[in-house]
Amino acid sequence: MKLTITEIMPLVMKLYEKSCVGCCLHIVLDDGNIEDSHVKFCIEEAKKQGHEDCLELANKLLLMSKTQRHELYKRH
């Protein structure tokens, strides 16, 4: 099931309410590294840090296409 950017954006905004950078998802959200391997790396970081919000968002990002992830990166 692919998710839309509109569905994901509230989770992104929630994350940025707590931090000025994308926390565990920094390399994806702030730097534009959108490959599955990058998102999976972020999942592992979120698990290590115990960051449930990051983990939830990262798992949802894996359901998105690379094109959608790139668009999300550009929009936020």
C-alpha positions in Angstrom: 0.0 0.0 0.0 1.5 3.3 -1.1 1.0 6.3 1.1 0.6 9.8 -0.1 2.7 12.8 0.8 -0.5 14.4 2.3 -0.9 11.5 4.6 2.8 11.6 5.7 3.3 15.3 6.1 1.6 15.6 9.6 4.1 13.0 10.9 7.0 15.0 9.4 5.6 18.3 10.9 5.2 16.5 14.3 8.9 15.5 14.2 10.0 19.0 13.4 8.0 20.4 16.3 10.5 18.6 18.6 13.7 19.3 16.6 15.0 21.7 14.1 16.4 18.8 12.1 14.9 15.4 11.1 16.2 13.6 14.2 16.9 9.9 13.3 15.6 10.7 9.8 18.0 13.6 9.2 19.7 11.9 6.2 16.4 11.4 4.5 14.4 14.5 5.4 17.2 17.0 5.5 19.8 15.6 3.1 17.6 14.0 0.5 19.0 10.5 0.8 15.9 8.6 -0.3 17.0 5.0 -1.1 15.5 2.1 0.9 18.9 1.5 2.4 18.9 5.0 3.8 15.4 4.7 5.3 16.4 1.3 6.8 19.4 2.8 8.4 17.2 5.4 10.0 14.9 2.7 11.3 17.8 1.1 13.1 18.9 4.5 14.5 15.3 5.2 15.7 15.3 1.7 17.4 18.6 2.4 19.1 17.5 5.8 20.3 14.0 4.7 21.3 12.4 7.3 19.2 8.9 6.0 18.4 7.9 9.0 16.3 11.0 8.5 14.0 10.4 4.8 13.8 6.7 5.2 12.8 7.6 7.7 10.1 10.5 5.7 8.8 8.4 2.6 8.4 5.8 4.6 6.5 8.5 6.1 4.3 9.5 2.6 3.3 6.0 2.2 1.8 6.5 5.3 -0.4 8.2 5.3 -3.8 11.5 7.0 -4.2 9.8 9.6 -6.3 7.4 10.3 -3.4 10.2 10.5 -0.9 12.1 12.9 -3.1 9.0 15.1 -3.4 8.5 15.0 0.4 12.2 16.1 0.8 11.6 19.0 -1.5 8.3 20.1 0.0 9.1 20.2 3.7 
